[in-house]
Amino acid sequence: MAQGGCSKFGKVFLVIINLVFLVLGLGLLIAGVLVKINALSSDVTPALNSVEVAGYKLGDLANNLSIVFIVIGAFIVLVSGLGLIGGCCEVRWMLVVYAILVLILLIMKIAAVALWFKMRTDFEETVKEELFKSLNDEYENDFLNSTNPISNAWNYAFLTFDCCGVNPVMNKTDNDFTATPWCTKDPGTCYQMGGTMIPRSCCTGVDQSNYIANANPECYRDVKGKYNEMGCYDAVKDLISTYGNVFIAISIVVMVVEVFAVLFAIIICRQAGSD
């Protein structure tokens, strides 16, 4: 009697939870497609790829997230469909396959969460230093079509992420461009009376098509008025932290639910076999 009641409760649980998972899977699938469409521009990727976190290139990692979302979303739709039909109709083979796939998902999520914590630690320790080294070694001018793709990518990053340099830009005497090739090779291009200019790509109110002509001289020459004060390290860190915190929270909730889903799938499967 108790087992039958547990089986009925488990059936209801599996139907409801897999309906939720079906919606979540479709959501991840759609989100992955949208991220892929609106992924990091290939023009920005070279700058991020000059930074490695735990052996992975940051630009490729960000772009590949969309593919991960699509694959995981499709997999969740498949698994939730098996659990929904198997639980509702008590189809044993579907329940067995469902339990095995959910266990695989559970192991993958545990590994993914552990990897995220490791990468977040490495991010804090190394990314800022690597970004600063990339800027100091490669930034040559504020054009988007120079012969240096990493320098071009930095300008795309300034325009895309609304940031400037690596650290926050305070004024002409406190920004990250003094030691870049832009200033050291031809000081006349970036030095002004009393300090260092910032690139025109750091100014606000402009885009890729018009920043050269329309950037306000007060912005890039005097480092006053409207310019991107946030450093690109903080911009990238905020972006990753936002998605990372959501990822961790959702993963923990899903892992707990998956444990119960496997248990109830086994109970229903045994009950179906004994009838």
JOBEL-V611661 format. One record per pair of residues at least 24 apart in sequence whose C-alpha atoms are under 6 Angstrom apart, sorted by the first residue. I is the first residue (numbers start at 1). J is the second residue. If there is no record, write none. Layout:
i = <I,I>
j = <J,J>
//
This chain:
i = <7,10,11,14,15,18,18,21,22,22,25,25,25,28,28,29,29,32,32,32,35,36,43,44,44,44,46,46,47,47,47,51,92,95,99,106,128,136,136,139,140,140,141,142,155,158,158,159,162,163,163,163,163,164,164,164,164,165,165,166,166,166,167,168,168,168,169,171,172,172,197,202,202,203>
j = <268,264,87,87,84,80,84,80,77,80,73,76,77,69,73,70,73,66,69,70,66,66,153,153,156,157,150,153,150,153,154,130,269,265,262,255,233,179,180,180,181,182,182,199,201,201,202,201,228,228,230,231,232,202,228,231,232,231,232,231,232,233,231,229,230,231,229,223,196,223,221,227,228,227>
//
